[in-house]
Amino acid sequence: MAEYVRRVIERDLASPEPRGDISDIFALGRSGGSDIAAEGKSVVADAVEEDWIQRTR
């Protein structure tokens, strides 16, 4: 029983292999140069206009 518990704990504590590039996580939220604080109204207006165009086609 002790050997079984030792193996289970060892397996659970083993580091999993990385599945992807960690930089993908840290890239979340990067705007790519947009400035929503300064251009917010314009961005919203563009989105509303695009939605209206799609709905009226």
LINMOCOR-V349434 format. One record per residue. RES is the residue in one small letter. SS is DSSP state (2 for helix, 1 for strand, 0 for the rest). PSI is psi in whole degrees, -180 to 180 (999 if undefined). BURIAL is I if it has 24 or more other ideal C-beta (glycine too) atoms within 12 Angstrom, else O. Layout:
RES/SS/PSI/BURIAL, RES/SS/PSI/BURIAL
//
This chain:
m/0/-41/O, a/2/-40/O, e/2/-40/O, y/2/-48/O, v/2/-42/O, r/2/-45/O, r/2/-39/O, v/2/-45/O, i/2/-43/O, e/2/-43/O, r/2/-42/O, d/2/-33/O, l/2/-9/O, a/0/143/O, s/0/130/O, p/0/153/O, e/0/139/O, p/0/139/O, r/0/-12/O, g/0/-173/O, d/0/122/O, i/0/-26/O, s/2/-21/O, d/2/-36/O, i/2/-45/O, f/2/-14/O, a/0/-11/O, l/0/136/O, g/0/-6/O, r/0/131/O, s/0/-16/O, g/0/24/O, g/0/-6/O, s/0/153/O, d/0/87/O, i/2/-28/O, a/2/-41/O, a/2/-31/O, e/2/17/O, g/2/-49/O, k/2/-39/O, s/2/-41/O, v/2/-44/O, v/2/-42/O, a/2/-43/O, d/2/-42/O, a/2/-42/O, v/2/-43/O, e/2/-44/O, e/2/-41/O, d/2/-43/O, w/2/-43/O, i/2/-44/O, q/2/-38/O, r/2/-28/O, t/0/3/O, r/0/999/O
//
